[in-house]
Amino acid sequence: MAETPAIHVLNGPNLNLLGVREPHIYGRETLADIEARCVAVADGAKVTFRQTNHEGVLIDWIQEARENADALILNPAAYGHTSVALHDALKTLTIPVIELHLSNPAAREAFRHHSYVSSAATGVIAGFGAHGYELAVQAALHRIRERG
Ligand code: DQA
């Protein structure tokens, strides 16, 4: 681990529309608001915060995190329910991986109940809205410090 820990926060498809997308489910905060929350609780750790609508780009970024990050926070959005490729990419990591959802997929439609990410993650945070990102950064820092 470098002296300043690096936390990568990756966001999947449609999360660029946060704030206007089904706000009764996902809230009114934008992704930029959420990024600011993450930086505010990061306690000096370097936060790399990204969003893409493309599965392959997410895979590239996960592989990048393998080299450059001390922890990964991933909101895979719908790809969590569909992507074996995402699962396989995550399985190559040895750093802590936190799966994150704003909503609680287990309490929603049946097609959201399965996640290909959960079985490759250290832990899952779901259902706490934007605050979940802060919880995830805190959990990542805790894990990083625990591992020394
Ligand atoms: C989500 C939940 C997913 O089921 C959904 O496809 C999303 C967002 C969430 O953050 O609650 O796009 O990951």
Backbone and ligand atoms as CSV (ligand in chain L), in Angstrom:
chain,resi,resn,atom,element,x,y,z
A,1,MET,N,N,0.849,-1.208,0.000
A,1,MET,CA,C,0.000,0.000,0.000
A,1,MET,C,C,0.882,1.255,0.000
A,2,ALA,N,N,0.572,2.204,-0.871
A,2,ALA,CA,C,1.273,3.491,-0.865
A,2,ALA,C,C,0.904,4.238,0.411
A,3,GLU,N,N,1.663,5.319,0.724
A,3,GLU,CA,C,1.389,6.053,1.966
A,3,GLU,C,C,-0.014,6.633,1.995
A,4,THR,N,N,-0.437,7.183,0.846
A,4,THR,CA,C,-1.819,7.670,0.729
A,4,THR,C,C,-2.648,6.577,0.082
A,5,PRO,N,N,-3.598,5.983,0.824
A,5,PRO,CA,C,-4.377,4.904,0.217
A,5,PRO,C,C,-5.210,5.400,-0.964
A,6,ALA,N,N,-5.414,4.510,-1.913
A,6,ALA,CA,C,-6.204,4.850,-3.101
A,6,ALA,C,C,-7.482,4.018,-3.102
A,7,ILE,N,N,-8.600,4.708,-3.180
A,7,ILE,CA,C,-9.902,4.027,-3.243
A,7,ILE,C,C,-10.532,4.355,-4.587
A,8,HIS,N,N,-10.835,3.320,-5.348
A,8,HIS,CA,C,-11.518,3.532,-6.628
A,8,HIS,C,C,-13.016,3.277,-6.443
A,9,VAL,N,N,-13.820,4.228,-6.905
A,9,VAL,CA,C,-15.278,4.105,-6.819
A,9,VAL,C,C,-15.813,4.083,-8.245
A,10,LEU,N,N,-16.340,2.925,-8.656
A,10,LEU,CA,C,-16.802,2.757,-10.040
A,10,LEU,C,C,-18.319,2.630,-10.076
A,11,ASN,N,N,-18.906,3.295,-11.056
A,11,ASN,CA,C,-20.368,3.329,-11.184
A,11,ASN,C,C,-20.777,2.898,-12.583
A,12,GLY,N,N,-21.758,2.010,-12.644
A,12,GLY,CA,C,-22.202,1.450,-13.910
A,12,GLY,C,C,-23.321,2.229,-14.586
A,13,PRO,N,N,-24.017,1.571,-15.509
A,13,PRO,CA,C,-24.925,2.244,-16.430
A,13,PRO,C,C,-26.091,2.980,-15.768
A,14,ASN,N,N,-26.401,4.102,-16.337
A,14,ASN,CA,C,-27.529,4.972,-15.987
A,14,ASN,C,C,-27.317,5.768,-14.698
A,15,LEU,N,N,-26.209,5.522,-14.022
A,15,LEU,CA,C,-25.972,6.273,-12.779
A,15,LEU,C,C,-25.532,7.709,-13.074
A,16,ASN,N,N,-25.180,7.995,-14.338
A,16,ASN,CA,C,-24.941,9.390,-14.736
A,16,ASN,C,C,-26.229,10.211,-14.645
A,17,LEU,N,N,-27.377,9.535,-14.604
A,17,LEU,CA,C,-28.662,10.242,-14.562
A,17,LEU,C,C,-29.198,10.418,-13.131
A,18,LEU,N,N,-28.371,10.109,-12.160
A,18,LEU,CA,C,-28.846,10.267,-10.778
A,18,LEU,C,C,-29.295,11.708,-10.541
A,19,GLY,N,N,-30.357,11.851,-9.786
A,19,GLY,CA,C,-30.927,13.177,-9.531
A,19,GLY,C,C,-32.207,13.359,-10.320
A,20,VAL,N,N,-32.213,12.810,-11.555
A,20,VAL,CA,C,-33.430,12.903,-12.378
A,20,VAL,C,C,-34.033,11.526,-12.655
A,21,ARG,N,N,-33.248,10.476,-12.461
A,21,ARG,CA,C,-33.704,9.104,-12.769
A,21,ARG,C,C,-34.455,8.538,-11.568
A,22,GLU,N,N,-35.743,8.266,-11.749
A,22,GLU,CA,C,-36.570,7.658,-10.697
A,22,GLU,C,C,-36.159,8.141,-9.294
A,23,PRO,N,N,-36.308,9.433,-9.050
A,23,PRO,CA,C,-35.797,9.978,-7.773
A,23,PRO,C,C,-36.470,9.377,-6.543
A,24,HIS,N,N,-37.687,8.828,-6.725
A,24,HIS,CA,C,-38.335,8.188,-5.576
A,24,HIS,C,C,-37.579,6.923,-5.160
A,25,ILE,N,N,-36.788,6.369,-6.077
A,25,ILE,CA,C,-35.983,5.183,-5.737
A,25,ILE,C,C,-34.535,5.577,-5.423
A,26,TYR,N,N,-33.971,6.436,-6.285
A,26,TYR,CA,C,-32.532,6.691,-6.198
A,26,TYR,C,C,-32.174,8.034,-5.551
A,27,GLY,N,N,-33.181,8.831,-5.224
A,27,GLY,CA,C,-32.896,10.102,-4.555
A,27,GLY,C,C,-32.672,11.247,-5.534
A,28,ARG,N,N,-32.470,12.434,-4.989
A,28,ARG,CA,C,-32.332,13.645,-5.811
A,28,ARG,C,C,-30.891,14.115,-5.941
A,29,GLU,N,N,-29.991,13.451,-5.271
A,29,GLU,CA,C,-28.585,13.866,-5.381
A,29,GLU,C,C,-27.996,13.387,-6.700
A,30,THR,N,N,-27.118,14.203,-7.261
A,30,THR,CA,C,-26.439,13.828,-8.501
A,30,THR,C,C,-25.198,12.999,-8.157
A,31,LEU,N,N,-24.612,12.410,-9.194
A,31,LEU,CA,C,-23.387,11.629,-8.973
A,31,LEU,C,C,-22.255,12.548,-8.485
A,32,ALA,N,N,-22.272,13.791,-8.955
A,32,ALA,CA,C,-21.240,14.751,-8.498
A,32,ALA,C,C,-21.414,15.032,-6.998
A,33,ASP,N,N,-22.669,15.130,-6.555
A,33,ASP,CA,C,-22.910,15.314,-5.109
A,33,ASP,C,C,-22.340,14.128,-4.336
A,34,ILE,N,N,-22.565,12.935,-4.883
A,34,ILE,CA,C,-22.127,11.709,-4.195
A,34,ILE,C,C,-20.602,11.622,-4.182
A,35,GLU,N,N,-19.986,12.031,-5.292
A,35,GLU,CA,C,-18.518,12.046,-5.329
A,35,GLU,C,C,-17.984,12.965,-4.224
A,36,ALA,N,N,-18.622,14.123,-4.059
A,36,ALA,CA,C,-18.183,15.078,-3.020
A,36,ALA,C,C,-18.324,14.451,-1.632
A,37,ARG,N,N,-19.396,13.702,-1.422
A,37,ARG,CA,C,-19.573,13.001,-0.138
A,37,ARG,C,C,-18.424,12.033,0.114
A,38,CYS,N,N,-18.059,11.288,-0.933
A,38,CYS,CA,C,-16.988,10.286,-0.792
A,38,CYS,C,C,-15.668,10.960,-0.417
A,39,VAL,N,N,-15.346,12.043,-1.129
A,39,VAL,CA,C,-14.087,12.746,-0.867
A,39,VAL,C,C,-14.094,13.296,0.561
A,40,ALA,N,N,-15.255,13.785,1.006
A,40,ALA,CA,C,-15.357,14.407,2.337
A,40,ALA,C,C,-15.088,13.406,3.460
A,41,VAL,N,N,-15.437,12.148,3.257
A,41,VAL,CA,C,-15.237,11.163,4.337
A,41,VAL,C,C,-13.968,10.322,4.130
A,42,ALA,N,N,-13.200,10.628,3.083
A,42,ALA,CA,C,-12.071,9.754,2.720
A,42,ALA,C,C,-10.847,9.944,3.608
A,43,ASP,N,N,-10.868,10.947,4.474
A,43,ASP,CA,C,-9.796,11.132,5.456
A,43,ASP,C,C,-8.425,11.211,4.769
A,44,GLY,N,N,-8.381,11.905,3.654
A,44,GLY,CA,C,-7.108,12.109,2.949
A,44,GLY,C,C,-6.773,11.038,1.934
A,45,ALA,N,N,-7.503,9.937,1.922
A,45,ALA,CA,C,-7.250,8.903,0.903
A,45,ALA,C,C,-7.582,9.485,-0.473
A,46,LYS,N,N,-6.894,8.968,-1.495
A,46,LYS,CA,C,-7.138,9.445,-2.859
A,46,LYS,C,C,-8.349,8.695,-3.426
A,47,VAL,N,N,-9.375,9.453,-3.787
A,47,VAL,CA,C,-10.596,8.841,-4.323
A,47,VAL,C,C,-10.619,9.041,-5.842
A,48,THR,N,N,-10.684,7.941,-6.573
A,48,THR,CA,C,-10.871,7.994,-8.025
A,48,THR,C,C,-12.307,7.573,-8.282
A,49,PHE,N,N,-13.125,8.491,-8.773
A,49,PHE,CA,C,-14.572,8.286,-8.868
A,49,PHE,C,C,-14.980,8.356,-10.335
A,50,ARG,N,N,-15.567,7.267,-10.854
A,50,ARG,CA,C,-15.868,7.208,-12.284
A,50,ARG,C,C,-17.222,6.567,-12.550
A,51,GLN,N,N,-17.784,6.901,-13.713
A,51,GLN,CA,C,-19.047,6.277,-14.162
A,51,GLN,C,C,-18.934,5.958,-15.643
A,52,THR,N,N,-19.502,4.816,-16.033
A,52,THR,CA,C,-19.595,4.474,-17.457
A,52,THR,C,C,-20.891,3.718,-17.728
A,53,ASN,N,N,-21.354,3.833,-18.955
A,53,ASN,CA,C,-22.526,3.059,-19.383
A,53,ASN,C,C,-22.103,1.771,-20.097
A,54,HIS,N,N,-20.791,1.496,-20.164
A,54,HIS,CA,C,-20.283,0.415,-21.015
A,54,HIS,C,C,-19.615,-0.684,-20.190
A,55,GLU,N,N,-20.069,-1.894,-20.383
A,55,GLU,CA,C,-19.583,-3.038,-19.602
A,55,GLU,C,C,-18.066,-3.228,-19.737
A,56,GLY,N,N,-17.574,-3.155,-20.981
A,56,GLY,CA,C,-16.142,-3.373,-21.208
A,56,GLY,C,C,-15.284,-2.316,-20.523
A,57,VAL,N,N,-15.784,-1.106,-20.478
A,57,VAL,CA,C,-15.032,-0.034,-19.801
A,57,VAL,C,C,-14.944,-0.332,-18.307
A,58,LEU,N,N,-16.046,-0.828,-17.738
A,58,LEU,CA,C,-16.025,-1.210,-16.314
A,58,LEU,C,C,-14.969,-2.285,-16.068
A,59,ILE,N,N,-14.904,-3.252,-16.982
A,59,ILE,CA,C,-13.916,-4.334,-16.860
A,59,ILE,C,C,-12.499,-3.739,-16.893
A,60,ASP,N,N,-12.268,-2.834,-17.853
A,60,ASP,CA,C,-10.938,-2.187,-17.940
A,60,ASP,C,C,-10.608,-1.483,-16.631
A,61,TRP,N,N,-11.578,-0.771,-16.071
A,61,TRP,CA,C,-11.332,-0.016,-14.835
A,61,TRP,C,C,-11.101,-0.955,-13.651
A,62,ILE,N,N,-11.781,-2.108,-13.648
A,62,ILE,CA,C,-11.548,-3.087,-12.563
A,62,ILE,C,C,-10.118,-3.612,-12.680
A,63,GLN,N,N,-9.687,-3.871,-13.914
A,63,GLN,CA,C,-8.308,-4.350,-14.096
A,63,GLN,C,C,-7.298,-3.284,-13.691
A,64,GLU,N,N,-7.655,-2.019,-13.926
A,64,GLU,CA,C,-6.790,-0.922,-13.504
A,64,GLU,C,C,-6.711,-0.863,-11.976
A,65,ALA,N,N,-7.850,-1.071,-11.327
A,65,ALA,CA,C,-7.891,-1.048,-9.856
A,65,ALA,C,C,-7.007,-2.157,-9.285
A,66,ARG,N,N,-6.898,-3.254,-10.012
A,66,ARG,CA,C,-6.055,-4.369,-9.598
A,66,ARG,C,C,-4.611,-3.907,-9.414
A,67,GLU,N,N,-4.198,-2.968,-10.252
A,67,GLU,CA,C,-2.825,-2.462,-10.200
A,67,GLU,C,C,-2.687,-1.275,-9.256
A,68,ASN,N,N,-3.707,-0.402,-9.255
A,68,ASN,CA,C,-3.511,0.935,-8.672
A,68,ASN,C,C,-4.312,1.241,-7.419
A,69,ALA,N,N,-5.219,0.361,-7.014
A,69,ALA,CA,C,-6.102,0.723,-5.885
A,69,ALA,C,C,-5.827,-0.145,-4.667
A,70,ASP,N,N,-6.132,0.405,-3.509
A,70,ASP,CA,C,-6.061,-0.366,-2.258
A,70,ASP,C,C,-7.422,-0.915,-1.875
A,71,ALA,N,N,-8.476,-0.384,-2.473
A,71,ALA,CA,C,-9.832,-0.905,-2.261
A,71,ALA,C,C,-10.699,-0.450,-3.429
A,72,LEU,N,N,-11.714,-1.264,-3.731
A,72,LEU,CA,C,-12.632,-0.931,-4.824
A,72,LEU,C,C,-14.064,-0.909,-4.302
A,73,ILE,N,N,-14.760,0.164,-4.615
A,73,ILE,CA,C,-16.204,0.256,-4.343
A,73,ILE,C,C,-16.883,0.250,-5.705
A,74,LEU,N,N,-17.849,-0.653,-5.879
A,74,LEU,CA,C,-18.474,-0.794,-7.194
A,74,LEU,C,C,-19.986,-0.778,-7.068
A,75,ASN,N,N,-20.603,0.211,-7.721
A,75,ASN,CA,C,-22.048,0.119,-7.958
A,75,ASN,C,C,-22.205,-0.349,-9.397
A,76,PRO,N,N,-22.416,-1.647,-9.594
A,76,PRO,CA,C,-22.450,-2.188,-10.953
A,76,PRO,C,C,-23.731,-1.845,-11.686
A,77,ALA,N,N,-24.710,-1.274,-10.953
A,77,ALA,CA,C,-26.042,-1.006,-11.512
A,77,ALA,C,C,-26.568,-2.295,-12.151
A,78,ALA,N,N,-27.222,-2.216,-13.290
A,78,ALA,CA,C,-27.876,-3.407,-13.857
A,78,ALA,C,C,-26.890,-4.505,-14.242
A,79,TYR,N,N,-25.622,-4.134,-14.533
A,79,TYR,CA,C,-24.656,-5.178,-14.903
A,79,TYR,C,C,-24.417,-6.163,-13.763
A,80,GLY,N,N,-24.682,-5.758,-12.556
A,80,GLY,CA,C,-24.547,-6.687,-11.431
A,80,GLY,C,C,-25.458,-7.888,-11.578
A,81,HIS,N,N,-26.593,-7.668,-12.245
A,81,HIS,CA,C,-27.579,-8.744,-12.402
A,81,HIS,C,C,-27.335,-9.587,-13.649
A,82,THR,N,N,-26.406,-9.156,-14.509
A,82,THR,CA,C,-26.272,-9.812,-15.817
A,82,THR,C,C,-24.854,-10.256,-16.171
A,83,SER,N,N,-23.829,-9.700,-15.531
A,83,SER,CA,C,-22.489,-9.803,-16.120
A,83,SER,C,C,-21.560,-10.811,-15.430
A,84,VAL,N,N,-21.371,-11.942,-16.095
A,84,VAL,CA,C,-20.361,-12.915,-15.646
A,84,VAL,C,C,-18.964,-12.295,-15.831
A,85,ALA,N,N,-18.797,-11.480,-16.867
A,85,ALA,CA,C,-17.496,-10.846,-17.123
A,85,ALA,C,C,-17.071,-9.960,-15.952
A,86,LEU,N,N,-18.045,-9.291,-15.365
A,86,LEU,CA,C,-17.766,-8.439,-14.201
A,86,LEU,C,C,-17.325,-9.322,-13.029
A,87,HIS,N,N,-18.033,-10.412,-12.837
A,87,HIS,CA,C,-17.681,-11.370,-11.776
A,87,HIS,C,C,-16.245,-11.862,-11.967
A,88,ASP,N,N,-15.933,-12.280,-13.194
A,88,ASP,CA,C,-14.601,-12.828,-13.460
A,88,ASP,C,C,-13.513,-11.778,-13.229
A,89,ALA,N,N,-13.777,-10.542,-13.646
A,89,ALA,CA,C,-12.787,-9.473,-13.453
A,89,ALA,C,C,-12.554,-9.234,-11.959
A,90,LEU,N,N,-13.634,-9.232,-11.192
A,90,LEU,CA,C,-13.508,-8.979,-9.750
A,90,LEU,C,C,-12.740,-10.102,-9.064
A,91,LYS,N,N,-12.894,-11.327,-9.566
A,91,LYS,CA,C,-12.214,-12.473,-8.955
A,91,LYS,C,C,-10.695,-12.387,-9.100
A,92,THR,N,N,-10.206,-11.520,-9.993
A,92,THR,CA,C,-8.752,-11.374,-10.157
A,92,THR,C,C,-8.150,-10.439,-9.098
A,93,LEU,N,N,-9.008,-9.760,-8.336
A,93,LEU,CA,C,-8.509,-8.763,-7.373
A,93,LEU,C,C,-8.169,-9.407,-6.035
A,94,THR,N,N,-7.171,-8.829,-5.378
A,94,THR,CA,C,-6.863,-9.280,-4.013
A,94,THR,C,C,-7.176,-8.180,-2.996
A,95,ILE,N,N,-7.549,-7.008,-3.472
A,95,ILE,CA,C,-7.912,-5.895,-2.581
A,95,ILE,C,C,-9.377,-6.049,-2.141
A,96,PRO,N,N,-9.776,-5.373,-1.041
A,96,PRO,CA,C,-11.183,-5.415,-0.642
A,96,PRO,C,C,-12.090,-4.832,-1.730
A,97,VAL,N,N,-13.207,-5.515,-1.943
A,97,VAL,CA,C,-14.191,-5.079,-2.948
A,97,VAL,C,C,-15.532,-4.907,-2.237
A,98,ILE,N,N,-16.104,-3.718,-2.356
A,98,ILE,CA,C,-17.402,-3.455,-1.729
A,98,ILE,C,C,-18.435,-3.232,-2.828
A,99,GLU,N,N,-19.430,-4.096,-2.868
A,99,GLU,CA,C,-20.559,-3.918,-3.801
A,99,GLU,C,C,-21.537,-2.939,-3.154
A,100,LEU,N,N,-21.996,-2.008,-3.949
A,100,LEU,CA,C,-22.847,-0.956,-3.402
A,100,LEU,C,C,-24.072,-0.739,-4.278
A,101,HIS,N,N,-25.221,-0.573,-3.647
A,101,HIS,CA,C,-26.433,-0.164,-4.352
A,101,HIS,C,C,-27.126,0.910,-3.529
A,102,LEU,N,N,-27.653,1.895,-4.228
A,102,LEU,CA,C,-28.426,2.944,-3.540
A,102,LEU,C,C,-29.706,2.354,-2.957
A,103,SER,N,N,-30.402,1.601,-3.795
A,103,SER,CA,C,-31.634,0.929,-3.357
A,103,SER,C,C,-31.283,-0.445,-2.797
A,104,ASN,N,N,-32.265,-1.140,-2.309
A,104,ASN,CA,C,-32.048,-2.509,-1.833
A,104,ASN,C,C,-32.630,-3.474,-2.860
A,105,PRO,N,N,-31.794,-3.984,-3.769
A,105,PRO,CA,C,-32.318,-4.831,-4.847
A,105,PRO,C,C,-33.105,-6.034,-4.332
A,106,ALA,N,N,-32.770,-6.542,-3.167
A,106,ALA,CA,C,-33.465,-7.717,-2.620
A,106,ALA,C,C,-34.930,-7.417,-2.310
A,107,ALA,N,N,-35.246,-6.136,-2.145
A,107,ALA,CA,C,-36.621,-5.749,-1.836
A,107,ALA,C,C,-37.367,-5.259,-3.074
A,108,ARG,N,N,-36.753,-5.464,-4.263
A,108,ARG,CA,C,-37.367,-4.969,-5.504
A,108,ARG,C,C,-37.750,-6.150,-6.415
A,109,GLU,N,N,-37.838,-5.905,-7.713
A,109,GLU,CA,C,-38.286,-6.942,-8.647
A,109,GLU,C,C,-37.374,-8.179,-8.553
A,110,ALA,N,N,-37.954,-9.346,-8.881
A,110,ALA,CA,C,-37.209,-10.608,-8.776
A,110,ALA,C,C,-35.934,-10.593,-9.630
A,111,PHE,N,N,-35.965,-9.916,-10.797
A,111,PHE,CA,C,-34.772,-9.942,-11.654
A,111,PHE,C,C,-33.591,-9.195,-11.044
A,112,ARG,N,N,-33.850,-8.449,-9.972
A,112,ARG,CA,C,-32.735,-7.760,-9.291
A,112,ARG,C,C,-32.199,-8.567,-8.109
A,113,HIS,N,N,-32.784,-9.719,-7.838
A,113,HIS,CA,C,-32.401,-10.432,-6.616
A,113,HIS,C,C,-31.054,-11.135,-6.737
A,114,HIS,N,N,-30.673,-11.500,-7.973
A,114,HIS,CA,C,-29.366,-12.146,-8.113
A,114,HIS,C,C,-28.305,-11.138,-8.514
A,115,SER,N,N,-27.135,-11.260,-7.879
A,115,SER,CA,C,-25.998,-10.414,-8.245
A,115,SER,C,C,-24.798,-11.291,-8.566
A,116,TYR,N,N,-24.185,-11.069,-9.745
A,116,TYR,CA,C,-22.939,-11.757,-10.092
A,116,TYR,C,C,-21.755,-11.149,-9.348
A,117,VAL,N,N,-21.977,-9.994,-8.738
A,117,VAL,CA,C,-20.889,-9.288,-8.053
A,117,VAL,C,C,-20.735,-9.771,-6.611
A,118,SER,N,N,-21.868,-10.091,-5.957
A,118,SER,CA,C,-21.822,-10.378,-4.510
A,118,SER,C,C,-20.850,-11.494,-4.165
A,119,SER,N,N,-20.822,-12.536,-4.995
A,119,SER,CA,C,-19.971,-13.688,-4.669
A,119,SER,C,C,-18.492,-13.395,-4.894
A,120,ALA,N,N,-18.178,-12.236,-5.495
A,120,ALA,CA,C,-16.782,-11.848,-5.683
A,120,ALA,C,C,-16.433,-10.643,-4.806
A,121,ALA,N,N,-17.369,-10.245,-3.934
A,121,ALA,CA,C,-17.169,-9.035,-3.121
A,121,ALA,C,C,-16.810,-9.394,-1.683
A,122,THR,N,N,-16.114,-8.475,-1.037
A,122,THR,CA,C,-15.832,-8.630,0.392
A,122,THR,C,C,-17.112,-8.434,1.188
A,123,GLY,N,N,-17.916,-7.452,0.764
A,123,GLY,CA,C,-19.172,-7.164,1.446
A,123,GLY,C,C,-20.075,-6.331,0.571
A,124,VAL,N,N,-21.310,-6.186,1.021
A,124,VAL,CA,C,-22.335,-5.486,0.231
A,124,VAL,C,C,-23.014,-4.429,1.100
A,125,ILE,N,N,-23.196,-3.229,0.523
A,125,ILE,CA,C,-23.965,-2.179,1.184
A,125,ILE,C,C,-25.100,-1.803,0.237
A,126,ALA,N,N,-26.328,-1.893,0.707
A,126,ALA,CA,C,-27.473,-1.637,-0.171
A,126,ALA,C,C,-28.627,-1.049,0.622
A,127,GLY,N,N,-29.310,-0.093,-0.005
A,127,GLY,CA,C,-30.557,0.393,0.570
A,127,GLY,C,C,-30.434,1.679,1.372
A,128,PHE,N,N,-29.243,2.254,1.457
A,128,PHE,CA,C,-29.053,3.458,2.268
A,128,PHE,C,C,-28.911,4.727,1.429
A,129,GLY,N,N,-29.267,4.643,0.150
A,129,GLY,CA,C,-29.212,5.824,-0.708
A,129,GLY,C,C,-27.783,6.341,-0.826
A,130,ALA,N,N,-27.662,7.652,-1.021
A,130,ALA,CA,C,-26.338,8.267,-1.207
A,130,ALA,C,C,-25.444,8.044,0.010
A,131,HIS,N,N,-26.045,7.965,1.175
A,131,HIS,CA,C,-25.265,7.731,2.403
A,131,HIS,C,C,-24.491,6.414,2.323
A,132,GLY,N,N,-25.011,5.463,1.555
A,132,GLY,CA,C,-24.326,4.180,1.389
A,132,GLY,C,C,-22.900,4.346,0.860
A,133,TYR,N,N,-22.682,5.360,0.013
A,133,TYR,CA,C,-21.331,5.592,-0.515
A,133,TYR,C,C,-20.381,6.006,0.613
A,134,GLU,N,N,-20.892,6.822,1.536
A,134,GLU,CA,C,-20.039,7.213,2.675
A,134,GLU,C,C,-19.715,5.992,3.522
A,135,LEU,N,N,-20.736,5.163,3.755
A,135,LEU,CA,C,-20.514,3.940,4.531
A,135,LEU,C,C,-19.478,3.055,3.840
A,136,ALA,N,N,-19.558,2.998,2.527
A,136,ALA,CA,C,-18.630,2.153,1.761
A,136,ALA,C,C,-17.197,2.680,1.858
A,137,VAL,N,N,-17.030,3.994,1.767
A,137,VAL,CA,C,-15.676,4.569,1.883
A,137,VAL,C,C,-15.123,4.286,3.280
A,138,GLN,N,N,-15.976,4.439,4.294
A,138,GLN,CA,C,-15.519,4.168,5.665
A,138,GLN,C,C,-15.141,2.690,5.828
A,139,ALA,N,N,-15.948,1.811,5.258
A,139,ALA,CA,C,-15.642,0.374,5.336
A,139,ALA,C,C,-14.346,0.062,4.593
A,140,ALA,N,N,-14.143,0.704,3.448
A,140,ALA,CA,C,-12.913,0.490,2.670
A,140,ALA,C,C,-11.697,0.942,3.482
A,141,LEU,N,N,-11.780,2.120,4.085
A,141,LEU,CA,C,-10.653,2.636,4.886
A,141,LEU,C,C,-10.343,1.691,6.037
A,142,HIS,N,N,-11.403,1.210,6.683
A,142,HIS,CA,C,-11.242,0.292,7.805
A,142,HIS,C,C,-10.494,-0.961,7.353
A,143,ARG,N,N,-10.924,-1.526,6.246
A,143,ARG,CA,C,-10.298,-2.742,5.716
A,143,ARG,C,C,-8.831,-2.495,5.329
A,144,ILE,N,N,-8.580,-1.341,4.680
A,144,ILE,CA,C,-7.220,-1.010,4.241
A,144,ILE,C,C,-6.305,-0.925,5.462
A,145,ARG,N,N,-6.791,-0.252,6.520
A,145,ARG,CA,C,-5.967,-0.079,7.714
A,145,ARG,C,C,-5.750,-1.401,8.426
A,146,GLU,N,N,-6.766,-2.217,8.438
A,146,GLU,CA,C,-6.681,-3.544,9.062
A,146,GLU,C,C,-5.601,-4.399,8.382
A,147,ARG,N,N,-5.555,-4.256,7.039
A,147,ARG,CA,C,-4.592,-5.063,6.270
A,147,ARG,C,C,-3.186,-4.501,6.350
A,148,GLY,N,N,-3.088,-3.208,6.830
A,148,GLY,CA,C,-1.759,-2.563,6.971
A,148,GLY,C,C,-1.161,-2.318,5.626
L,1,DQA,C1,C,-28.764,-0.043,-8.438
L,1,DQA,C2,C,-29.773,-1.188,-8.377
L,1,DQA,C3,C,-29.826,-1.948,-9.690
L,1,DQA,O1,O,-30.808,-2.982,-9.607
L,1,DQA,C4,C,-30.221,-1.026,-10.823
L,1,DQA,O2,O,-30.175,-1.705,-12.051
L,1,DQA,C5,C,-29.421,0.228,-10.860
L,1,DQA,C6,C,-29.047,0.877,-9.611
L,1,DQA,C7,C,-28.784,0.814,-7.168
L,1,DQA,O3,O,-27.822,1.551,-6.952
L,1,DQA,O4,O,-29.743,0.760,-6.389
L,1,DQA,O5,O,-29.158,0.763,-11.925
L,1,DQA,O6,O,-27.468,-0.592,-8.573
